[in-house]
Amino acid sequence: MHRARSGAILSAGLLVVACATADVDQTADSPAARQELADQMAAYQRVLLSGDAEGVVAFWTSDIHVLEPSLDLSGDQAREFMRHFLATGRVVSLDVEAYERFVHGEVAYELGEYDETIEVDGEQVKVQNYYFMRWEKGADGVWRFDRFVAGPRDASSGM
């Protein structure tokens, strides 16, 4: 009797999930959707290079989480870090190459690499990283990223 009741509960739960996701567009991974992301990334790069801190953070969700070497910031902390950085430094150059983009409904993932030159306290630093991004499409139809993870391309594997 216990198994029958568990099976019925499981079946009912699966039916609820199936009904709840029936309206979600599961076929959004198309060349057009991937191009939307590419266009949004290009716009982000232009704003970042311009030094417009408010423009930069407008590309982020409210719960942004940024993980880079020596950096682990979320939400308001990440936004304040970017505002401070762009008030005292700048991005001199940025070259981003996306390897892959995957779109799943209102969420997308991007993998790639970037070369960046930043200026901090009058000194230029070159950075070469791999990156992973998770994008979310807002209720307003705009793609923003909520996760950004980067790691150095020149790091030793230690093997």
Buried (B, 14 or more C-beta within 10 A) or exposed (E): EEEEEEEEEEEEEEEEEEEEEEEEEEEBBEEEBBEBBBEBBEEBBEBBBEBEBEBBBEBBBEEBBBBBEEEEBBBEEBBEBBBEBBEEBBBEEBEBEBEEBBBBBBBBBBBBBBBBBBEEEEEEEEBEBBBBBBBBBEEEEEBBBBBBBBEEEEEEEEE
